[in-house]
Amino acid sequence: MRVILTILVCATTSLVGCGGSASDSNTVPPPKNIAPNPAPNPLENKLNLSALDQQNSLYSSDLGYTTALERVFNLKNDKLLVLGETSSIEESGNKEGFYAITDPNGQTYQFEQSTEGFVDACVFDSGEYILGRFIQEGDDIFSVQLERYDETGVQLKSAPMQALSMDVKYDIPTDKNAWLLNPFTIIPTGDPLSDTKYTQTSITWWRFNNAKFTCHDENLYVSYNNGGRKIAKYDANLQLMWQKPIDIRYWGNSSRASEAIEIAVSDNGYLYSAQNISTDAIPAYNHKFSTVHAVPQDVAQSDMHVIVKTYDLNGELLNEQFISDEHSSLIDDIKVHQDTVFIGVSARRSKADSTRYSSEWDVGLIQVYHGERIPQRYWYNIDKEDVLRGLAIADNTLYLYGHIGGVQVDTNSWVEHTNGFIGQLDIENLSDLSIETYHTERSASIQSLSVHDTGTITAVGIENAPMTHSADTSMAGLFIKVNSNP
């Protein structure tokens, strides 16, 4: 189905010419029967929004037993593009995907829901945008069709998303003594890294984050994970320009839920990537990419560290930086501002002075400069367990969002409700974080955020979500509109 955002309305103007004989100059032609202009598409409430706190523009989206709003993007003409998924039944593994074109208040011009759904989207400065549509290829096998639309919603181009096939796997011993003797064994696979079509499985369980889109200067950049994590570039006609592996395939990124690497493109023409790597995988990574990163000492084998890479826009590696991490930070997002890279992370940090818990999740930032300057680290201990979901940049403000206030009590089971949060930082002062929190019934989390040119913030996510092991596993979507300051 093509996405049609607007109906063009044509105004008819009568042009009266001069001349002719005296007799016919007084002849007035009969009026034409002009059909009335068609009415524009009426707004509907296809996201089924209901007010949780109308005064603060806080809304719940209920499309079934579970609903999650996972992406929001600004389009031209005060429109939004929202992606999400929903399930009408309690049984897991039955989520359908949807997209919606809405006004600033979440009322829909266009809505489409299907078993396949959508993997991601991104928007160009021109207002054109890319949508990645899942196409079923077989039993639990789905490819992705890249679709480019103009700012009115007319489809301009479409092409299948390409990929490099499954890479060889580095098998890493779990026992440290065995690892010290032989840190990895390569497990072959048939025809590794050959050109193929991108496919994904199990999308009715979870369809997001295995492929991530970035629109920049009329080109599409894609980070994806299909048996190894890779990056790719497509031109304005959605034709593949290049693609390459960026990580080894090993236990740390080869599960069904493993995500693609975070990437960002600067206005100065650099592509940045940020990835986690575990302590025990560093020798295998060095073998794969001919690097010489040192293995940190006195840390756990499974602790995560950070690798930041700088590429030119032709995919040539210019710089690679290894950042040892005593907190085993997990990367959540990356943004770039004038070639300063901001990496958003979450880490479970020791709280020796706490009387209740020995450790808690905290939100952090790693500031990495283009070149060889030493990265700077910032931590934000906000409210009990703090987990980041993403970053956004507008002008000189860096936005952080996710959820806070939950408690895990040194386990992986949430036992207290969480609140969604939006934090703001002046890029010149990363120590002073201001926070707004959003409380709903049970747990809430902000999953995506966009900032309009006017300063208005739109955030989407989940609310009324369950705690771990809850008998009630339902949840609703969350839609928030934060008006700009007058």
C-alpha positions as CSV (number, residue, x, y, z in Angstrom):
1,M,0.0,0.0,0.0
2,R,1.3,3.4,-0.8
3,V,1.3,6.0,1.9
4,I,-0.8,9.0,0.8
5,L,-0.5,11.8,3.3
6,T,-2.5,14.6,1.7
7,I,-5.1,15.2,-1.0
8,L,-4.0,18.0,-3.3
9,V,-6.8,20.6,-3.7
10,C,-6.8,22.5,-7.0
11,A,-8.5,25.9,-7.2
12,T,-10.2,26.6,-10.6
13,T,-9.9,30.2,-11.9
14,S,-11.9,31.5,-14.9
15,L,-9.8,33.4,-17.5
16,V,-11.8,35.9,-19.5
17,G,-10.2,37.0,-22.8
18,C,-11.0,40.2,-24.9
19,G,-11.9,40.5,-28.5
20,G,-14.4,39.2,-31.0
21,S,-17.2,40.9,-32.9
22,A,-19.7,43.4,-31.5
23,S,-22.4,40.8,-31.6
24,D,-20.6,38.1,-29.7
25,S,-19.0,40.5,-27.2
26,N,-22.4,40.7,-25.3
27,T,-22.8,36.9,-25.3
28,V,-22.1,35.5,-21.8
29,P,-21.4,31.8,-21.8
30,P,-23.6,29.8,-19.3
31,P,-21.9,29.0,-16.0
32,K,-20.1,25.7,-15.8
33,N,-21.0,23.1,-13.3
34,I,-17.9,23.0,-11.2
35,A,-17.6,20.2,-8.7
36,P,-16.9,21.4,-5.1
37,N,-13.3,20.9,-4.0
38,P,-12.8,17.6,-2.2
39,A,-12.5,17.9,1.6
40,P,-9.1,17.0,3.1
41,N,-8.7,13.8,4.9
42,P,-10.4,14.1,8.3
43,L,-8.3,13.4,11.3
44,E,-9.0,10.2,13.1
45,N,-7.9,8.7,16.4
46,K,-6.3,5.5,15.0
47,L,-3.8,5.4,17.8
48,N,-6.7,5.3,20.2
49,L,-5.3,8.0,22.4
50,S,-6.9,8.8,25.7
51,A,-5.8,11.5,28.1
52,L,-3.9,10.5,31.2
53,D,-3.1,14.1,32.0
54,Q,-4.6,16.4,29.4
55,Q,-3.2,19.5,31.0
56,N,0.3,18.2,30.4
57,S,-0.5,16.5,27.1
58,L,0.1,13.0,28.4
59,Y,-1.8,10.3,26.6
60,S,-2.2,6.5,26.5
61,S,-2.5,4.5,23.3
62,D,-4.5,1.3,23.5
63,L,-4.6,-0.8,20.4
64,G,-4.9,-4.2,22.0
65,Y,-3.6,-6.3,24.9
66,T,-0.1,-4.8,24.4
67,T,0.8,-1.6,22.6
68,A,4.2,0.1,22.3
69,L,5.1,3.3,20.5
70,E,8.7,2.8,19.5
71,R,9.7,5.6,17.1
72,V,8.7,9.2,16.4
73,F,10.0,11.5,13.7
74,N,9.2,15.1,12.7
75,L,7.9,15.5,9.1
76,K,7.1,18.7,7.2
77,N,3.9,20.6,7.6
78,D,3.6,19.9,11.4
79,K,3.2,16.1,10.9
80,L,4.7,13.2,12.8
81,L,5.7,9.7,11.7
82,V,5.1,7.1,14.5
83,L,6.1,3.4,14.4
84,G,5.1,0.8,16.9
85,E,3.7,-2.7,17.5
86,T,0.7,-4.2,19.2
87,S,-0.9,-7.6,20.1
88,S,-4.6,-8.2,20.4
89,I,-4.1,-11.3,22.5
90,E,-2.3,-12.2,25.7
91,E,-0.1,-15.0,24.2
92,S,3.4,-13.8,23.4
93,G,4.9,-13.8,19.9
94,N,1.8,-12.3,18.2
95,K,2.8,-8.7,17.8
96,E,1.8,-6.8,14.6
97,G,3.6,-3.6,13.4
98,F,2.1,-0.3,12.5
99,Y,2.9,3.2,11.3
100,A,0.9,6.4,11.6
101,I,1.2,9.8,10.1
102,T,-0.3,12.2,12.7
103,D,-0.7,15.8,13.6
104,P,1.3,17.2,16.6
105,N,-1.4,15.9,18.9
106,G,-1.2,12.3,17.7
107,Q,-4.4,12.4,15.6
108,T,-3.9,10.4,12.5
109,Y,-4.0,11.3,8.8
110,Q,-2.8,7.8,7.8
111,F,-2.5,4.5,9.6
112,E,-1.4,1.0,8.5
113,Q,-1.2,-2.1,10.7
114,S,0.0,-5.5,9.4
115,T,1.5,-8.8,10.6
116,E,4.8,-7.7,9.0
117,G,5.1,-4.1,10.1
118,F,8.1,-1.9,9.8
119,V,11.8,-2.1,10.9
120,D,12.7,1.6,11.1
121,A,12.5,5.0,9.4
122,C,14.4,8.2,9.0
123,V,13.8,11.7,7.6
124,F,15.9,14.0,5.4
125,D,16.2,17.7,5.8
126,S,14.2,18.1,2.6
127,G,11.2,16.4,4.3
128,E,11.5,13.2,2.2
129,Y,11.7,10.1,4.3
130,I,12.7,6.4,4.2
131,L,10.5,3.7,5.6
132,G,11.6,0.1,6.0
133,R,8.8,-2.4,5.4
134,F,9.0,-6.0,6.3
135,I,8.0,-8.5,3.5
136,Q,7.3,-12.1,4.3
137,E,9.6,-14.4,2.3
138,G,8.8,-17.7,4.0
139,D,8.0,-19.4,7.3
140,D,9.2,-16.8,9.8
141,I,11.6,-15.2,7.3
142,F,11.1,-11.5,6.5
143,S,13.1,-9.3,4.1
144,V,13.0,-5.5,4.2
145,Q,11.8,-3.2,1.4
146,L,13.3,0.3,1.5
147,E,10.7,2.9,0.5
148,R,11.4,6.6,-0.2
149,Y,8.6,9.1,0.0
150,D,8.3,12.8,-0.7
151,E,7.2,15.2,2.0
152,T,3.5,14.8,0.9
153,G,3.7,11.0,1.3
154,V,4.0,10.0,-2.4
155,Q,6.3,7.0,-2.9
156,L,9.3,7.9,-5.0
157,K,11.5,4.8,-5.0
158,S,11.6,1.3,-3.5
159,A,14.3,-1.4,-3.4
160,P,15.1,-4.4,-1.4
161,M,17.5,-3.9,1.5
162,Q,20.8,-5.8,0.8
163,A,23.1,-7.5,3.3
164,L,26.3,-9.5,3.7
165,S,25.6,-13.1,4.6
166,M,26.4,-14.7,8.0
167,D,30.0,-14.3,9.1
168,V,32.1,-17.0,10.6
169,K,31.6,-17.3,14.4
170,Y,34.3,-16.9,17.0
171,D,33.7,-19.4,19.7
172,I,35.1,-18.1,23.0
173,P,35.6,-20.4,26.0
174,T,33.6,-19.5,29.1
175,D,36.3,-20.9,31.4
176,K,39.1,-18.4,31.9
177,N,41.8,-20.9,32.2
178,A,40.8,-22.5,28.9
179,W,40.6,-19.0,27.4
180,L,44.1,-18.2,28.5
181,L,45.3,-21.2,26.6
182,N,43.3,-20.6,23.5
183,P,41.0,-17.5,23.5
184,F,38.9,-18.4,20.5
185,T,38.1,-21.0,17.9
186,I,36.7,-20.0,14.5
187,I,33.6,-21.9,13.4
188,P,33.2,-21.8,9.6
189,T,30.0,-21.0,7.8
190,G,29.1,-21.5,4.2
191,D,30.1,-18.6,1.9
192,P,30.5,-16.0,4.7
193,L,30.0,-12.3,3.9
194,S,28.6,-12.8,0.4
195,D,26.1,-10.4,-1.1
196,T,22.5,-11.4,-0.3
197,K,19.1,-10.0,0.7
198,Y,18.7,-8.8,4.3
199,T,16.3,-11.1,6.3
200,Q,15.1,-11.1,9.9
201,T,13.2,-13.7,11.9
202,S,10.9,-13.7,15.0
203,I,9.6,-10.2,14.2
204,T,6.2,-11.0,15.9
205,W,8.2,-11.1,19.1
206,W,10.3,-8.0,18.5
207,R,10.9,-6.2,15.2
208,F,13.0,-3.1,16.2
209,N,16.7,-2.4,16.5
210,N,18.2,-5.2,14.3
211,A,18.4,-2.6,11.6
212,K,18.8,1.1,12.2
213,F,18.4,3.9,9.6
214,T,20.2,7.3,9.4
215,C,19.2,9.8,6.7
216,H,21.9,12.3,5.8
217,D,22.5,14.5,2.7
218,E,20.1,12.5,0.5
219,N,21.9,9.2,1.3
220,L,20.7,6.4,3.6
221,Y,23.1,4.8,6.1
222,V,22.1,1.5,7.7
223,S,23.5,-0.4,10.6
224,Y,22.2,-4.0,10.8
225,N,22.8,-7.4,12.5
226,N,22.2,-10.6,10.6
227,G,24.8,-13.1,11.7
228,G,27.3,-10.4,12.5
229,R,27.0,-6.6,12.7
230,K,27.6,-4.5,9.6
231,I,27.1,-1.0,8.1
232,A,25.9,0.1,4.7
233,K,25.3,3.1,2.5
234,Y,22.6,3.7,-0.1
235,D,22.3,6.5,-2.6
236,A,19.2,8.7,-3.3
237,N,17.8,6.0,-5.6
238,L,18.2,3.3,-2.8
239,Q,21.0,1.6,-4.7
240,L,23.6,0.0,-2.5
241,M,26.9,1.9,-2.6
242,W,28.9,-0.1,-0.1
243,Q,28.7,-2.3,3.0
244,K,31.2,-3.9,5.4
245,P,31.4,-5.9,8.6
246,I,32.1,-3.8,11.7
247,D,32.3,-6.4,14.4
248,I,33.0,-10.1,15.0
249,R,30.2,-12.6,15.4
250,Y,30.3,-14.1,18.9
251,W,28.2,-14.8,22.0
252,G,27.9,-11.1,22.8
253,N,25.9,-10.2,19.6
254,S,24.5,-13.3,18.1
255,S,21.3,-13.9,20.0
256,R,17.9,-13.2,18.5
257,A,17.6,-10.0,20.5
258,S,21.0,-8.6,19.6
259,E,20.9,-5.1,18.2
260,A,22.7,-3.3,15.4
261,I,25.5,-1.0,16.2
262,E,24.8,2.7,16.9
263,I,25.9,5.1,14.1
264,A,25.7,8.8,13.5
265,V,26.8,11.1,10.6
266,S,28.3,14.6,11.1
267,D,27.7,17.6,9.0
268,N,31.4,17.7,8.3
269,G,31.3,14.4,6.5
270,Y,32.3,11.7,9.0
271,L,30.4,8.5,9.9
272,Y,30.8,7.5,13.5
273,S,30.0,4.1,15.1
274,A,30.0,3.0,18.8
275,Q,29.9,-0.7,19.8
276,N,30.3,-2.8,22.9
277,I,32.9,-5.6,23.1
278,S,33.4,-8.0,26.1
279,T,36.8,-8.5,27.7
280,D,37.0,-12.1,26.5
281,A,36.3,-11.1,22.8
282,I,39.1,-8.7,22.4
283,P,41.7,-11.2,21.2
284,A,39.2,-12.5,18.6
285,Y,38.4,-8.9,17.5
286,N,42.1,-8.1,17.1
287,H,42.4,-11.3,15.0
288,K,39.5,-10.3,12.7
289,F,40.4,-6.7,12.2
290,S,44.2,-6.7,12.7
291,T,44.0,-4.4,15.6
292,V,46.2,-4.5,18.8
293,H,43.7,-3.4,21.5
294,A,45.1,-4.4,25.0
295,V,42.9,-6.7,27.2
296,P,42.0,-4.9,30.4
297,Q,43.2,-6.5,33.6
298,D,41.3,-7.2,36.8
299,V,37.9,-7.1,35.1
300,A,35.3,-9.9,34.5
301,Q,35.5,-11.8,31.2
302,S,32.0,-10.7,30.3
303,D,32.5,-7.0,31.2
304,M,31.7,-4.7,28.3
305,H,34.0,-2.0,26.8
306,V,33.6,0.5,24.0
307,I,35.0,0.9,20.6
308,V,34.4,4.1,18.7
309,K,35.2,4.3,14.9
310,T,35.4,7.2,12.5
311,Y,34.8,6.6,8.8
312,D,34.7,8.8,5.8
313,L,31.5,8.7,3.8
314,N,33.0,6.2,1.4
315,G,33.4,3.7,4.2
316,E,37.1,4.0,4.7
317,L,38.2,3.7,8.4
318,L,40.0,6.8,9.5
319,N,40.3,6.2,13.3
320,E,39.5,3.6,15.9
321,Q,39.5,4.2,19.6
322,F,39.2,1.5,22.4
323,I,37.8,2.8,25.7
324,S,38.3,0.4,28.7
325,D,35.2,0.5,31.0
326,E,35.3,-0.5,34.6
327,H,31.5,-0.2,34.8
328,S,30.7,-2.5,31.9
329,S,28.5,0.2,30.3
330,L,26.0,-0.8,27.7
331,I,25.6,1.5,24.7
332,D,22.1,2.9,24.1
333,D,22.6,5.6,21.5
334,I,25.1,7.9,19.7
335,K,24.7,11.5,18.5
336,V,27.3,13.9,17.0
337,H,27.5,17.7,17.2
338,Q,30.3,19.5,15.3
339,D,32.4,16.3,15.4
340,T,32.1,15.8,19.1
341,V,30.5,12.4,19.7
342,F,28.1,11.8,22.6
343,I,27.6,8.1,23.5
344,G,24.7,7.4,25.8
345,V,25.1,4.4,28.1
346,S,23.6,2.6,31.0
347,A,25.7,0.7,33.6
348,R,25.1,-1.1,36.9
349,R,27.4,0.8,39.2
350,S,28.5,-0.1,42.8
351,K,26.8,1.9,45.5
352,A,29.0,1.2,48.5
353,D,27.4,4.0,50.5
354,S,23.8,2.7,50.0
355,T,22.0,1.0,52.9
356,R,19.6,-0.8,50.6
357,Y,21.4,-2.0,47.5
358,S,25.0,-2.8,46.6
359,S,24.5,-1.6,43.0
360,E,22.1,0.3,40.8
361,W,21.7,1.2,37.1
362,D,22.8,4.7,36.3
363,V,22.7,6.8,33.1
364,G,26.0,8.0,31.6
365,L,27.6,9.9,28.8
366,I,30.9,9.3,27.0
367,Q,32.1,12.4,25.2
368,V,34.5,11.5,22.4
369,Y,36.4,14.1,20.3
370,H,37.4,13.8,16.7
371,G,41.1,12.9,16.9
372,E,43.1,11.6,19.8
373,R,41.8,13.6,22.8
374,I,41.0,11.6,25.9
375,P,37.3,10.9,26.2
376,Q,35.3,12.5,29.1
377,R,32.8,10.5,31.2
378,Y,29.7,11.8,33.0
379,W,27.4,9.8,35.3
380,Y,23.9,10.8,36.4
381,N,22.5,9.1,39.5
382,I,18.8,10.3,39.2
383,D,16.4,8.1,41.1
384,K,17.2,4.5,42.1
385,E,17.5,2.4,38.9
386,D,18.1,4.8,35.9
387,V,18.1,3.3,32.3
388,L,18.7,5.2,29.1
389,R,16.8,4.5,25.9
390,G,18.2,7.2,23.6
391,L,19.6,10.7,22.9
392,A,18.5,13.6,20.7
393,I,20.2,16.9,19.9
394,A,18.6,20.2,18.9
395,D,20.8,23.4,18.7
396,N,23.0,23.3,21.7
397,T,20.8,21.0,23.9
398,L,21.4,17.3,24.4
399,Y,18.3,15.4,25.4
400,L,18.4,12.0,27.3
401,Y,15.3,9.8,27.8
402,G,14.3,6.5,29.2
403,H,13.0,5.4,32.6
404,I,14.0,5.9,36.2
405,G,12.7,5.1,39.7
406,G,12.6,1.3,39.4
407,V,14.3,-1.2,41.7
408,Q,15.9,-4.5,40.9
409,V,17.4,-5.3,44.4
410,D,20.6,-6.9,42.9
411,T,18.6,-9.1,40.5
412,N,17.2,-8.7,37.0
413,S,13.6,-8.6,38.2
414,W,11.9,-5.2,38.5
415,V,10.1,-4.9,41.8
416,E,9.1,-1.2,41.8
417,H,7.4,0.8,39.1
418,T,9.4,3.0,36.8
419,N,8.7,6.6,35.5
420,G,9.5,7.9,32.1
421,F,12.0,10.8,32.0
422,I,13.4,13.5,29.7
423,G,16.6,15.1,30.6
424,Q,18.2,18.2,29.1
425,L,21.9,19.2,29.1
426,D,23.6,22.2,27.7
427,I,26.3,20.8,25.4
428,E,28.8,23.2,27.0
429,N,27.9,22.0,30.5
430,L,27.4,18.3,30.7
431,S,27.4,18.2,34.5
432,D,24.1,20.0,35.0
433,L,21.2,17.7,34.1
434,S,17.6,18.9,34.4
435,I,14.9,16.3,34.5
436,E,11.2,16.0,33.9
437,T,9.5,12.8,34.9
438,Y,6.3,11.2,33.7
439,H,4.3,8.9,36.1
440,T,1.6,6.6,34.9
441,E,-0.1,3.5,36.4
442,R,2.5,0.7,36.9
443,S,5.7,1.3,34.8
444,A,6.4,3.8,32.0
445,S,9.4,4.4,29.7
446,I,10.1,6.9,26.9
447,Q,11.4,5.0,23.9
448,S,11.9,7.8,21.3
449,L,11.9,11.6,21.2
450,S,11.9,14.2,18.5
451,V,12.4,18.0,18.8
452,H,10.5,20.3,16.4
453,D,12.1,23.5,15.0
454,T,9.8,25.5,17.3
455,G,11.3,23.6,20.3
456,T,8.2,21.5,20.9
457,I,9.1,18.0,22.1
458,T,7.2,14.8,21.1
459,A,8.0,11.7,23.1
460,V,6.6,8.2,22.7
461,G,7.0,5.0,24.6
462,I,5.1,2.6,26.9
463,E,2.9,3.0,30.0
464,N,0.9,0.8,32.3
465,A,3.6,-1.8,31.7
466,P,4.2,-4.8,33.9
467,M,6.8,-5.6,36.5
468,T,8.9,-8.8,36.1
469,H,7.0,-12.0,36.6
470,S,3.7,-10.1,36.7
471,A,0.6,-12.2,35.9
472,D,-0.7,-9.2,34.0
473,T,1.7,-8.7,31.0
474,S,-0.4,-6.0,29.2
475,M,0.9,-2.5,28.4
476,A,-0.2,0.6,26.5
477,G,1.6,3.1,24.4
478,L,2.6,6.5,25.7
479,F,2.4,9.8,23.8
480,I,3.7,13.0,25.2
481,K,3.7,16.5,23.8
482,V,5.9,19.0,25.6
483,N,5.3,22.6,24.3
484,S,8.2,24.9,23.9
485,N,8.7,27.7,26.4
486,P,7.1,30.9,25.3
